[in-house]
Amino acid sequence: QALPRLGSQVTILARNTLFFRDDPAIGEAVTAAFRAEGIEVLE
């Protein structure tokens, strides 16, 4: 999360969703937090 704050463009490639082996709500929350920070998440 530090890189976008410093002005870099960050993209995360996720095969399914983030933390897909855990509770789906965790992955959704983390994805939402990343997107709120300006990180692009491609699923």
C-alpha positions in Angstrom: 0.0 0.0 0.0 3.0 2.3 0.4 3.8 2.4 -3.3 0.5 4.0 -4.5 0.9 6.6 -1.7 4.3 7.4 -3.2 2.8 7.9 -6.7 3.4 4.5 -8.3 0.7 2.7 -10.2 0.1 -0.8 -8.7 -1.9 -3.6 -10.2 -2.5 -7.0 -8.4 -3.4 -10.0 -10.6 -5.6 -12.5 -8.7 -6.3 -15.9 -10.2 -9.7 -16.0 -8.4 -10.3 -13.6 -5.6 -7.8 -12.6 -2.9 -7.7 -15.1 0.0 -10.0 -17.5 -1.9 -9.2 -20.4 0.4 -10.5 -18.4 3.4 -13.8 -16.7 4.0 -14.9 -14.9 0.8 -15.7 -11.8 2.9 -12.1 -11.4 3.8 -11.1 -11.3 0.2 -13.8 -8.8 -0.6 -12.8 -6.6 2.3 -9.1 -6.7 1.3 -9.9 -6.0 -2.4 -12.1 -3.1 -1.4 -9.3 -1.7 0.8 -6.8 -2.0 -2.0 -9.1 -0.3 -4.5 -9.8 2.5 -2.0 -6.0 3.1 -1.8 -5.8 3.3 -5.6 -4.5 -0.2 -6.2 -6.1 -1.9 -9.3 -7.1 -5.5 -8.6 -7.7 -7.7 -11.6 -9.6 -10.9 -11.0 
